[in-house]
Amino acid sequence: MLSLDLSDRLAVVTGGASGIGLATAKSLHECGARVVVLDRAPFDQRVAEIGFCRADVTDPCSIDGALESIAAKFGFIEILVNAAGIMERPLPIQRASDKEWDRVISVNLRGTYLCCRHVGLRMAELGKGSIVNVVSVAGLRASPLRAYGASKAAVINLTEGLAAEWALAGVRVNAVAPGFTNTAPIGIAAAAGMISIQKLADANAMRRLVTVQEVANSIVFLASDQASAITGVTLPVDCGYLVAGAWGPYGAPDA
């Protein structure tokens, strides 16, 4: 029987104050894990059983201090979910700024690397642990999201490298690549006229957006013992975005 029992395991979710991170934190808790959210944004969801620690993932001192404090208070971190990340505006390259590039790379790539290094090294010492990095289909296909796509592609490569490096130490490292997901940033961009929800949905074979819960479900699975032989993979959760493009020259398939 398939059972995602994470009883008494300590899980840290970066970027867990909202969106995919929050849905993942709640799902991990529902599966029995002790969960601590790490974010620089306030955690006001009033989930009493989920802990919170404020930190900036781009700052080594901040992240090291926060993770050491969590470990000292709650024990060994056996599950790490790196969901902290930011988007960028889909602008022509001549209008894109260096400042925005640096900010996106710093949060999405540097932040993930710093958290993986701190927690993963301790996992390797103790011979067990699971890390799941949240990437994106933008890291697998070309798009106008140059900094975002590059940062996610780099995290995919980082995931594979760490999976190979820590495999014999009992640490699994995987990634989940969401497609267009119904999150607050998508809604804000649509309201500002920067994107069209309908066009995003139509780009997927299923003709709808992904939900945050669907992404969270995949993350929890990869973190669990049910995925014990899986490491170094990037799992698309995209409502068929990656496969839909191949149908373009032939027209959309019938329902």
Secondary structure, DSSP 8 states (H G I E B T S, - for coil): ------TT-EEEEETTTSHHHHHHHHHHHHTT-EEEEEESS---S--TTSEEEE--TT-HHHHHHHHHHHHHHH--EEEEEE----------GGG--HHHHHHHHIIIIIHHHHHHHHHHHHHHHHT-EEEEEE--GGGTS--S-HHHHHHHHHHHHHHHHHHHHHGGGTEEEEEEEE-SB--HHHHHHHHTTSS-HHHHHHTSTTSS-B-HHHHHHHHHHHHSGGGTT--S-EEEESTTHHHHGGGGGG-----
